[in-house]
């Protein structure tokens, strides 16, 4: 499995790129509610956390087991 300098597999990198594309597109929308930007950013951070967990499980399988 090829891992890039960010710790992502090619498929994970694609997910992250699409997430950032979605983030930039969302910021181009007009604001309809004062909390929507912060809520969207929070959701992006949750997804980034899931991607980070994949890296951690791969690098430290004894402390962060995988269930395949």
Secondary structure by P-SEA (a helix, b strand, c coil): cccccccccaaaaaaaaaaaaaaaaaaaccccccaaaaaaaaaaaaaaaaaaaaaaaaaccccccccc
